[in-house]
Amino acid sequence: MKKIFAALTLLFSVFSAQALDLTGLQNSHDPGTITKDGDTYFHFTTGSNGVWFSTSTDLVNWGTTTGNVYSTTVYPSWIPSTFPNWTKGSFWAPDVIKMNGYFYLYYSVTDTFGYANSAIGVARSVSLKNPSWTDLGIVVQSSGGPISTDINAIDPALFRDHDGKVYMTYGSFNGGIGVAEINQSTGKLATNVTKLMGGNGLDMEGAYITRNKGYYYLFVNRGNCCTTPLSNTTYYMEVYRSTSVTGPYTGGNAYNGTNTVMPNTDTVAPNHKGPGHVGVLKKDGCNYVSTHYVDTNDGNAKLQIMKMTYDANDWPQITRNFTSITSCGGISDGQYVITSNLSGKAVTVAGASTANGAMVQQLGNTGAQYQKWYLVGHGDGYYSLINSNSLLSMDDYNNSTTAGTNIAQWSYWAGNGQQWSFASPTSGWYTIKNRLSGFVLDVQAKSTADYAQIIQYTANGGTNQLWSLTPQ
């Protein structure tokens, strides 16, 4: 018996050593998607004195900077006037996304716990490192009792699709889980809400959508997050998938015939209980998942970072079995300025046009949105390049397979002429290859002048075919 115990202890120690162990201030409950501003990662989470946040420069050591957006005395005036029973300073389950030159912070407030009298608000700031928040008011509001047909306006989660559109999922036990497109200029809803699943009191909340290859994946929390004590939490995580962002979502992954992707208790680290609120950070070709867990050793909710891969049937698998943040051989999703090695000028949409067919040129960087591009990974080594101003896609014009063809922008339709891969023959510089033609981005006639056309051409290793990616 002692030998068996010793063997189990050794096995547990080996598995524990293979986990990414966070350090610093790890407190977290319903964390938002980890977001980067410059050299700093931001982790926003539920707070009783505003929307609490902490920062890290390496995703491992947290707490180098902490603070709150809003407080028990400073908050938007619409909240107490709409919800007279709101507990001042209580902001739930925030999430952040960058669009339109701002970081948009979505948060939820509620009048009475367990009821659907709730709202999701939004504020924005140009910077997270040096913030100046402007509150933009209510995005969506709900009402009703414990069992309501309204989708409870809590737990917002934001997601940029491969076509550049942004969607928000939200909801809880009452009316279920919903999704709607977001207007990237206003931060408010651009479409009506589509109900995805749940409702009638079903224990389902904390939803999050991500996309990989041809599937959208909907993560949802099941069980109860907020027991007394927290260590009694029954939270666990399920995942469903669809070929459309608005569903229908179905189950059937390989976890014993159920949809469970993260169980209530971690099988390797039993003190990790009740995982909650998935957010996916796409970094260097890897998928890192942020969630909270309850540490049964001290009863506190803490941040954890997991790694997500996809199995042979394209179902996600989430694990703690990794020890460091490393590159998976790809580019991080995000917003970039793309700069020519030859000219030092930025890839730009001519005339800041928002029209289909507008040419892509080079121009000295002014910091304008039409000189910035969202890179959105497809999960197969290819990326969309979506202009931040027009929200149109970088496009192999007319699906040409001829060297010298102009590059333009066009409404996204998911064709191979709008998909791009990156290689780095020289440190810090990339070639950008079109999936359809096999040609790379090139500055026409090796020009260093403003307004020179960007074309596709046979790769030759010239500086006119090398580009830097500067995160914004």
Buried (B, 14 or more C-beta within 10 A) or exposed (E): EEEEEEEEEEEEEEBEEEBBEBEBBBBBBBBBBBBBBEEBBBBBBBBEBBBBBBBBBEBBBBBBBBBBBBBEEEBBEBBBEBBEEBBBBBBBBBBBBBBBBBBBBBBBBBBBEEBBBBBBBBBBBEEBEEBEBEBBBBBBBBBBEEEBEBBBBBBBBBBBBBBBBBBBBBBBBBBBBBBBBBBBEBBBBBEEBBBBBBBEBBBBBBBBBBBBEEBBBBBBBBBBBBBEEBBBBEBBBBBBBBEEBBBEBEBEBEBEEEBBBBBBBBEBBEEBBBBBBBBBBBBBBBBBBBBBBBBBEEEBBBBBBBBBEBEEEBBBBBBBEBEEBEEEEBBBBBBBBBBBBBBEBBBBBBEBBBBEBBBBBBBEBEEBBBBBBBBBBBBEBBBBBBBBBBBBBBBBBEBBBEEEBBBBBBBBEEBEBBBBBBEEEEEEBBBBBBBBBEBBBBBBEEBBEEEBBBBBBEBEEBBBBBBBBEEB
